[in-house]
Amino acid sequence: MRRLLQDSIALAVEALSWMELEGLSERQALGRVSRQLQLFDVSSLKLGFSLIAETVRRLNMIDLVAAWSLSTGKLDSWSLGVKNFLRLYIFWVHFRNSSPNEILSFLSGGRKVLGRNELLPVEEAFGKILGCNPKALILNKPEHERVSLETYHEVWFVEYCYRLLGRHDALALLAQDLQPPPMYIRTSTLKLDSEEVLRNLQNEGVSLRKVGVESLWRVEKTLRPLIKLRSYHLGIFQIQDLASQAACIAADPKPGDMVLDVCAAPGVKTCSLAQTMNNQGTIISIDISRTRMRVWKGEVERMGVKVAQSLIADACQNLPLTLMADVILVDPPCSSTGMFAKSPSMKWRVKPESIKNLSKAQSRMLEVSSDHVRSGGTLAYSTCSLLVEENEAVIERFLKTHPDFILTPISIRLGSEALRGLSEARRFYPHRDNCNGFFLAKMKRLD
């Protein structure tokens, strides 16, 4: 147990440092550090990831406790190693319900990882942290600031949710972000029929529950990480969120169609579209990132997709294509405000001043893509954002300047009606729909 804890602390301290230095996600940082430290034990990686994600999830409150405990009051005055171990220690003490012996073991593990001399200047802080009452630190703060610390979000996002949903619903949404979302998988029939896929998964210890979306299942229990399963490497299922699969079903490509998947990497939607098309027709998957498209290539090969080809291009510029498509799905980069439960580090990267630029880029991608929709064809738009500026406002602007397109109903009636009168578009909320926050609109080009 001591070795497991020590290795997990080493992974977490180093990963948090890389996240701060290079803006990596939790999983990207853990993968890099695992290779860097040559630590591949599954139990260590699992505990290490939990330490990383759950510490980052509560980062603003943890940093408040850290500042209170330090004699300087400045967390950034310490090295990355010391700073991030302090954060992990605060999580372990105050947010994990650790026993006194577990706290001592954690502190001992940190001293072995960083060195006793490295931590010696902050030894006094460890004792103060033990005696801290985090709730007392925020008791008299203004409501929005207090709620931001209680639910671990930026103040601006709390204020935005209050305006978007009202206080009661906003608090429910913010509270939902404290829990990782359910995991869903989409079973593929490109290699095996659905009964064989389910039988293989059951034999590997995966318990599933059907949800109201085609080919989608909620994972109730798995004995091993899904990506370690033989079924995963066989390419007979794909990890995909409920709302993401809803977007592919709403796009509704038919066998033989010409389809453009815009901002396609890492390939989840491409594979889902190919399955809907029975691997018949053509999908051109477009993305600007060569690195991400290498991941896309591996994913379409794993899943047995035969009809997809890649195109490295900037979807904000005129595409190097002359074809007209039956279906175009545009899933542009966004604030990811609907993904805070899944990727807690996103909460601290998104800033209000960046939203305008994102919205501008999203509108441009929709504009460029629309030039390639044939008469009677479909243009679908989706984001994993909860912000009106990236969703309803983008669609309103597009429809206002493109009278040859109309908003059409989406066959899947999950989620909620979109805002600002766009009743045919759909919104998915984590606290209502047990999935990532999502927006989906479907438009048709008139004949």
Secondary structure, 3 states (H helix, E strand, C coil): CHHHHHHHHHHHHHHHHHHHHHCCCHHHHHHHHHHHHCCCCHHHHHHHHHHHHHHHHCHHHHHHHHHHHCCCCCHHHCCHHHHHHHHHHHHHHHCCCCCHHHHHHHHHHHHHHHCHHHHHHHHHHHHHHHHCCHHHHHCCCCHHHHHHHHHCCCHHHHHHHHHHHCHHHHHHHHHHCCCCCCCEEEECCCCCCHHHHHHHHHHCCEEEEECCCCCEEEEEEECCCHHHCHHHHHCCEEECCHHHHHHHHHHCCCCCCEEEEECCCCCHHHHHHHHHCCCCCEEEEEECCHHHHHHHHHHHHHCCCCCEEEEECCCCCCCCCCCCEEEEEECCCCCCCCCCCCCCCHHHHCCHHHHHHHHHHHHHHHHHHHCCEEEEEEEEEEECCCCHHHCHHHHHHHHHHCCCEEECCCCCCCCEECCCCCCCCEEECHHHHCCCCEEEEEEEECC
